[in-house]
Amino acid sequence: QVQLVESGGGLVQPGGSLRLSCAGSGLTFSNERMDWFRQTPGKEREFVAAINWSGAGTSYADSVKGRFTISRDNAKNTVYLQMKSLKPEHTAVYCCAVQRRGVYPYWGQGTPVTVSS
């Protein structure tokens, strides 16, 4: 079965950086568009970034442009989210998902990120 497993979250001070990873299995990872989302309690899940199958095409939420970078390594079946200059408002659970024609059939469990001093 398809599994997406995120890692790399944790506690970081404001201004710090983190790199999240999402490892996929049970699918032909190199064929898939991959997205990152985040969610905080009481708020709707928010799109963060997306990357196409090859890595040549990316898109970002306006709120993270210039601060977050999505990338992938298809040889490792992994997509990354590099986050820099983090602020407390970036605190959330970050999840990766497979997107197919506007539908998200597979999601990871998420990795929590806490930005606090």
Secondary structure, DSSP 8 states (H G I E B T S, - for coil): --EEEEE--EEE-TT--EEEEEEEESS-GGG-EEEEEEE-TTS--EEEEEE-SSSS-EEE-GGGTTTEEEEEEGGGTEEEEEE-S--GGG-EEEEEEEEETTEEEEE---EEEEE--
